Amino acid sequence: MNLSGLSVASAAEIYNLRPEDIYLVHDDLDKALGKVAIKLGGSARGHNGVRSCISALHSNEMTRLRVGIGRPEGEVTVSSYVLAPFSFLLEHIMRRRAPAGEPGNRG
């Protein structure tokens, strides 16, 4: 389903990076939306993109920044949920940049 490891391995070769120099940023269904965690090494825990990176780099020593997306609600399948457009970060940025007096302004 996910072959991102091929691109990561290619970039690692171009920039002469070792697996321990790489930070993988990926979604995590088991974390609440917006929660983050950092982890060094370990298994892919069922994440196809991480599994692809581990396979392509022949190592699991990458640092992972896991960004929570939560689980789908209702009858939405996990694959359609994960592959749907994701605008959380963009919406957060736009709220922070809103002019004075508009929703989302922090100032």
ZIDA-V127148 format. One record per residue. N is the residue number from 1. RES is the residue in three letters. OMEGA is omega as a letter, one per 30 degrees, with the letter a starting at -180 (NA if undefined). BURIAL is 1 if it has 16 or more other C-alpha atoms within 10 Angstrom, else 0. Layout:
n = [N;N]
res = [RES;RES]
omega = [OMEGA;OMEGA]
burial = [BURIAL;BURIAL]
//
This chain:
n = [1;2;3;4;5;6;7;8;9;10;11;12;13;14;15;16;17;18;19;20;21;22;23;24;25;26;27;28;29;30;31;32;33;34;35;36;37;38;39;40;41;42;43;44;45;46;47;48;49;50;51;52;53;54;55;56;57;58;59;60;61;62;63;64;65;66;67;68;69;70;71;72;73;74;75;76;77;78;79;80;81;82;83;84;85;86;87;88;89;90;91;92;93;94;95;96;97;98;99;100;101;102;103;104;105;106;107]
res = [MET;ASN;LEU;SER;GLY;LEU;SER;VAL;ALA;SER;ALA;ALA;GLU;ILE;TYR;ASN;LEU;ARG;PRO;GLU;ASP;ILE;TYR;LEU;VAL;HIS;ASP;ASP;LEU;ASP;LYS;ALA;LEU;GLY;LYS;VAL;ALA;ILE;LYS;LEU;GLY;GLY;SER;ALA;ARG;GLY;HIS;ASN;GLY;VAL;ARG;SER;CYS;ILE;SER;ALA;LEU;HIS;SER;ASN;GLU;MET;THR;ARG;LEU;ARG;VAL;GLY;ILE;GLY;ARG;PRO;GLU;GLY;GLU;VAL;THR;VAL;SER;SER;TYR;VAL;LEU;ALA;PRO;PHE;SER;PHE;LEU;LEU;GLU;HIS;ILE;MET;ARG;ARG;ARG;ALA;PRO;ALA;GLY;GLU;PRO;GLY;ASN;ARG;GLY]
omega = [a;a;a;l;l;l;l;l;l;l;l;l;a;a;l;a;l;l;a;l;a;l;l;l;a;l;l;l;a;l;l;a;l;l;a;l;l;a;l;l;l;a;l;l;l;a;a;l;l;l;l;l;l;a;a;a;a;a;l;a;l;l;a;l;a;a;a;l;a;l;l;l;l;a;l;l;l;a;l;l;a;a;l;l;a;a;a;a;l;l;l;l;a;l;a;a;a;l;a;l;l;a;l;a;a;a;NA]
burial = [0;0;0;0;1;0;0;1;1;0;0;1;0;0;0;0;0;0;1;0;0;1;0;1;0;1;1;1;1;0;1;0;0;0;0;1;0;0;0;0;0;0;0;0;0;0;0;0;1;1;1;1;1;1;0;1;1;0;0;1;1;1;1;1;1;1;1;1;1;1;1;0;0;0;0;0;0;0;0;0;1;1;0;0;0;0;0;0;0;0;0;0;0;0;0;0;0;0;0;0;0;0;0;1;0;0;0]
//
